[in-house]
């Protein structure tokens, strides 16, 4: 499946969340194809370098960055040529929907489903899934 993985899922994997780790592992095994674009790439880099956020992490900074490098190697780079501006409550999340549209993703995996569903512009072919629903194959939260 072609998917967009919100930063909070990658952070969860670094913090030891079993569902988040399984999603990242599935991508590394190339069972799913994660998309990456300029905005999401920058967000991953920024968030993973916030040392205070990872005080309780089982991975140190070097290990997090190594995992991120390996993850980026299996991601499909996707350029966004048109800004859809779905007008989400959190403006900073618009890029996730734009990436999914540009890369023809079937799903966005996030812990932030409520905010992602708040847009004025809806894309019914893109599923919005928690990690648990994605892993169970419960694709019930489409727009």
C-alpha positions as protocol buffer text, in pm:
chain_id: "A"
residue {
  index: 1
  type: UNK
  ca { x: 0 y: 0 z: 0 }
}
residue {
  index: 2
  type: UNK
  ca { x: 122 y: 353 z: -72 }
}
residue {
  index: 3
  type: UNK
  ca { x: 107 y: 551 z: 252 }
}
residue {
  index: 4
  type: UNK
  ca { x: 204 y: 876 z: 418 }
}
residue {
  index: 5
  type: UNK
  ca { x: 341 y: 830 z: 769 }
}
residue {
  index: 6
  type: UNK
  ca { x: 290 y: 1128 z: 995 }
}
residue {
  index: 7
  type: UNK
  ca { x: 590 y: 1230 z: 1204 }
}
residue {
  index: 8
  type: UNK
  ca { x: 413 y: 1124 z: 1524 }
}
residue {
  index: 9
  type: UNK
  ca { x: 427 y: 761 z: 1406 }
}
residue {
  index: 10
  type: UNK
  ca { x: 802 y: 772 z: 1347 }
}
residue {
  index: 11
  type: UNK
  ca { x: 849 y: 938 z: 1686 }
}
residue {
  index: 12
  type: UNK
  ca { x: 637 y: 661 z: 1838 }
}
residue {
  index: 13
  type: UNK
  ca { x: 862 y: 399 z: 1679 }
}
residue {
  index: 14
  type: UNK
  ca { x: 1167 y: 568 z: 1832 }
}
residue {
  index: 15
  type: UNK
  ca { x: 990 y: 575 z: 2169 }
}
residue {
  index: 16
  type: UNK
  ca { x: 912 y: 202 z: 2159 }
}
residue {
  index: 17
  type: UNK
  ca { x: 545 y: 196 z: 2052 }
}
residue {
  index: 18
  type: UNK
  ca { x: 493 y: -154 z: 1915 }
}
residue {
  index: 19
  type: UNK
  ca { x: 234 y: -50 z: 1655 }
}
residue {
  index: 20
  type: UNK
  ca { x: 450 y: 236 z: 1529 }
}
residue {
  index: 21
  type: UNK
  ca { x: 757 y: 10 z: 1518 }
}
residue {
  index: 22
  type: UNK
  ca { x: 562 y: -249 z: 1318 }
}
residue {
  index: 23
  type: UNK
  ca { x: 452 y: 11 z: 1062 }
}
residue {
  index: 24
  type: UNK
  ca { x: 809 y: 135 z: 1015 }
}
residue {
  index: 25
  type: UNK
  ca { x: 936 y: -225 z: 998 }
}
residue {
  index: 26
  type: UNK
  ca { x: 679 y: -309 z: 729 }
}
residue {
  index: 27
  type: UNK
  ca { x: 810 y: -17 z: 526 }
}
residue {
  index: 28
  type: UNK
  ca { x: 1169 y: -130 z: 573 }
}
residue {
  index: 29
  type: UNK
  ca { x: 1064 y: -478 z: 452 }
}
residue {
  index: 30
  type: UNK
  ca { x: 902 y: -299 z: 156 }
}
residue {
  index: 31
  type: UNK
  ca { x: 557 y: -434 z: 239 }
}
residue {
  index: 32
  type: UNK
  ca { x: 424 y: -78 z: 222 }
}
residue {
  index: 33
  type: UNK
  ca { x: 560 y: 221 z: 29 }
}
residue {
  index: 34
  type: UNK
  ca { x: 594 y: 539 z: 234 }
}
residue {
  index: 35
  type: UNK
  ca { x: 593 y: 872 z: 52 }
}
residue {
  index: 36
  type: UNK
  ca { x: 822 y: 1158 z: 146 }
}
residue {
  index: 37
  type: UNK
  ca { x: 824 y: 1516 z: 23 }
}
residue {
  index: 38
  type: UNK
  ca { x: 1016 y: 1830 z: 109 }
}
residue {
  index: 39
  type: UNK
  ca { x: 789 y: 1947 z: 394 }
}
residue {
  index: 40
  type: UNK
  ca { x: 760 y: 1605 z: 560 }
}
residue {
  index: 41
  type: UNK
  ca { x: 1134 y: 1544 z: 516 }
}
residue {
  index: 42
  type: UNK
  ca { x: 1210 y: 1873 z: 695 }
}
residue {
  index: 43
  type: UNK
  ca { x: 958 y: 1796 z: 969 }
}
residue {
  index: 44
  type: UNK
  ca { x: 1112 y: 1454 z: 1037 }
}
residue {
  index: 45
  type: UNK
  ca { x: 1461 y: 1607 z: 1062 }
}
residue {
  index: 46
  type: UNK
  ca { x: 1343 y: 1887 z: 1289 }
}
residue {
  index: 47
  type: UNK
  ca { x: 1145 y: 1667 z: 1527 }
}
residue {
  index: 48
  type: UNK
  ca { x: 1407 y: 1392 z: 1553 }
}
residue {
  index: 49
  type: UNK
  ca { x: 1666 y: 1645 z: 1662 }
}
residue {
  index: 50
  type: UNK
  ca { x: 1461 y: 1766 z: 1960 }
}
residue {
  index: 51
  type: UNK
  ca { x: 1660 y: 1598 z: 2235 }
}
residue {
  index: 52
  type: UNK
  ca { x: 1410 y: 1686 z: 2512 }
}
residue {
  index: 53
  type: UNK
  ca { x: 1137 y: 1498 z: 2326 }
}
residue {
  index: 54
  type: UNK
  ca { x: 1343 y: 1178 z: 2333 }
}
residue {
  index: 55
  type: UNK
  ca { x: 1459 y: 1170 z: 2694 }
}
residue {
  index: 56
  type: UNK
  ca { x: 1265 y: 847 z: 2751 }
}
residue {
  index: 57
  type: UNK
  ca { x: 1354 y: 697 z: 2413 }
}
residue {
  index: 58
  type: UNK
  ca { x: 1528 y: 364 z: 2390 }
}
residue {
  index: 59
  type: UNK
  ca { x: 1726 y: 506 z: 2093 }
}
residue {
  index: 60
  type: UNK
  ca { x: 1996 y: 769 z: 2126 }
}
residue {
  index: 61
  type: UNK
  ca { x: 2029 y: 1053 z: 1873 }
}
residue {
  index: 62
  type: UNK
  ca { x: 2276 y: 864 z: 1653 }
}
residue {
  index: 63
  type: UNK
  ca { x: 2050 y: 557 z: 1643 }
}
residue {
  index: 64
  type: UNK
  ca { x: 1743 y: 769 z: 1563 }
}
residue {
  index: 65
  type: UNK
  ca { x: 1924 y: 938 z: 1278 }
}
residue {
  index: 66
  type: UNK
  ca { x: 2048 y: 603 z: 1145 }
}
residue {
  index: 67
  type: UNK
  ca { x: 1694 y: 464 z: 1151 }
}
residue {
  index: 68
  type: UNK
  ca { x: 1572 y: 777 z: 976 }
}
residue {
  index: 69
  type: UNK
  ca { x: 1837 y: 739 z: 703 }
}
residue {
  index: 70
  type: UNK
  ca { x: 1736 y: 376 z: 648 }
}
residue {
  index: 71
  type: UNK
  ca { x: 1369 y: 475 z: 641 }
}
residue {
  index: 72
  type: UNK
  ca { x: 1432 y: 755 z: 390 }
}
residue {
  index: 73
  type: UNK
  ca { x: 1607 y: 501 z: 166 }
}
residue {
  index: 74
  type: UNK
  ca { x: 1280 y: 309 z: 121 }
}
residue {
  index: 75
  type: UNK
  ca { x: 1059 y: 616 z: 86 }
}
residue {
  index: 76
  type: UNK
  ca { x: 940 y: 731 z: -254 }
}
residue {
  index: 77
  type: UNK
  ca { x: 1025 y: 1097 z: -305 }
}
residue {
  index: 78
  type: UNK
  ca { x: 719 y: 1287 z: -420 }
}
residue {
  index: 79
  type: UNK
  ca { x: 721 y: 1643 z: -547 }
}
residue {
  index: 80
  type: UNK
  ca { x: 414 y: 1854 z: -482 }
}
residue {
  index: 81
  type: UNK
  ca { x: 342 y: 2075 z: -778 }
}
residue {
  index: 82
  type: UNK
  ca { x: 4 y: 2204 z: -669 }
}
residue {
  index: 83
  type: UNK
  ca { x: -103 y: 2317 z: -322 }
}
residue {
  index: 84
  type: UNK
  ca { x: -449 y: 2185 z: -246 }
}
residue {
  index: 85
  type: UNK
  ca { x: -481 y: 2367 z: 87 }
}
residue {
  index: 86
  type: UNK
  ca { x: -742 y: 2148 z: 253 }
}
residue {
  index: 87
  type: UNK
  ca { x: -759 y: 2414 z: 530 }
}
residue {
  index: 88
  type: UNK
  ca { x: -711 y: 2185 z: 826 }
}
residue {
  index: 89
  type: UNK
  ca { x: -745 y: 2322 z: 1180 }
}
residue {
  index: 90
  type: UNK
  ca { x: -370 y: 2280 z: 1217 }
}
residue {
  index: 91
  type: UNK
  ca { x: -224 y: 2452 z: 910 }
}
residue {
  index: 92
  type: UNK
  ca { x: 100 y: 2260 z: 960 }
}
residue {
  index: 93
  type: UNK
  ca { x: -79 y: 1934 z: 871 }
}
residue {
  index: 94
  type: UNK
  ca { x: -197 y: 2043 z: 525 }
}
residue {
  index: 95
  type: UNK
  ca { x: 125 y: 1913 z: 370 }
}
residue {
  index: 96
  type: UNK
  ca { x: 33 y: 1555 z: 468 }
}
residue {
  index: 97
  type: UNK
  ca { x: -283 y: 1563 z: 258 }
}
residue {
  index: 98
  type: UNK
  ca { x: -104 y: 1739 z: -27 }
}
residue {
  index: 99
  type: UNK
  ca { x: 166 y: 1472 z: -25 }
}
residue {
  index: 100
  type: UNK
  ca { x: -93 y: 1194 z: -24 }
}
residue {
  index: 101
  type: UNK
  ca { x: -276 y: 1351 z: -319 }
}
residue {
  index: 102
  type: UNK
  ca { x: 44 y: 1414 z: -517 }
}
residue {
  index: 103
  type: UNK
  ca { x: 175 y: 1061 z: -457 }
}
residue {
  index: 104
  type: UNK
  ca { x: -157 y: 880 z: -504 }
}
residue {
  index: 105
  type: UNK
  ca { x: -140 y: 740 z: -151 }
}
residue {
  index: 106
  type: UNK
  ca { x: -420 y: 518 z: -30 }
}
residue {
  index: 107
  type: UNK
  ca { x: -379 y: 618 z: 334 }
}
residue {
  index: 108
  type: UNK
  ca { x: -229 y: 858 z: 584 }
}
residue {
  index: 109
  type: UNK
  ca { x: -122 y: 690 z: 909 }
}
residue {
  index: 110
  type: UNK
  ca { x: -136 y: 926 z: 1207 }
}
residue {
  index: 111
  type: UNK
  ca { x: -229 y: 965 z: 1572 }
}
residue {
  index: 112
  type: UNK
  ca { x: -386 y: 1296 z: 1470 }
}
residue {
  index: 113
  type: UNK
  ca { x: -692 y: 1170 z: 1281 }
}
residue {
  index: 114
  type: UNK
  ca { x: -934 y: 1422 z: 1430 }
}
residue {
  index: 115
  type: UNK
  ca { x: -740 y: 1720 z: 1296 }
}
residue {
  index: 116
  type: UNK
  ca { x: -679 y: 1554 z: 959 }
}
residue {
  index: 117
  type: UNK
  ca { x: -1053 y: 1502 z: 917 }
}
residue {
  index: 118
  type: UNK
  ca { x: -1127 y: 1870 z: 986 }
}
residue {
  index: 119
  type: UNK
  ca { x: -1049 y: 2003 z: 638 }
}
residue {
  index: 120
  type: UNK
  ca { x: -1281 y: 2197 z: 413 }
}
residue {
  index: 121
  type: UNK
  ca { x: -1151 y: 2016 z: 105 }
}
residue {
  index: 122
  type: UNK
  ca { x: -1210 y: 1640 z: 132 }
}
residue {
  index: 123
  type: UNK
  ca { x: -1039 y: 1355 z: -52 }
}
residue {
  index: 124
  type: UNK
  ca { x: -1261 y: 1047 z: -18 }
}
residue {
  index: 125
  type: UNK
  ca { x: -1004 y: 813 z: -174 }
}
residue {
  index: 126
  type: UNK
  ca { x: -746 y: 878 z: 99 }
}
residue {
  index: 127
  type: UNK
  ca { x: -799 y: 681 z: 418 }
}
residue {
  index: 128
  type: UNK
  ca { x: -710 y: 842 z: 750 }
}
residue {
  index: 129
  type: UNK
  ca { x: -600 y: 566 z: 985 }
}
residue {
  index: 130
  type: UNK
  ca { x: -455 y: 521 z: 1329 }
}
residue {
  index: 131
  type: UNK
  ca { x: -162 y: 280 z: 1338 }
}
residue {
  index: 132
  type: UNK
  ca { x: -379 y: 18 z: 1508 }
}
residue {
  index: 133
  type: UNK
  ca { x: -653 y: 36 z: 1245 }
}
residue {
  index: 134
  type: UNK
  ca { x: -397 y: 23 z: 966 }
}
residue {
  index: 135
  type: UNK
  ca { x: -232 y: -288 z: 1108 }
}
residue {
  index: 136
  type: UNK
  ca { x: -569 y: -457 z: 1162 }
}
residue {
  index: 137
  type: UNK
  ca { x: -671 y: -369 z: 807 }
}
residue {
  index: 138
  type: UNK
  ca { x: -971 y: -176 z: 935 }
}
residue {
  index: 139
  type: UNK
  ca { x: -1004 y: 90 z: 671 }
}
residue {
  index: 140
  type: UNK
  ca { x: -1319 y: 250 z: 808 }
}
residue {
  index: 141
  type: UNK
  ca { x: -1207 y: 607 z: 865 }
}
residue {
  index: 142
  type: UNK
  ca { x: -1209 y: 741 z: 514 }
}
residue {
  index: 143
  type: UNK
  ca { x: -1324 y: 1099 z: 463 }
}
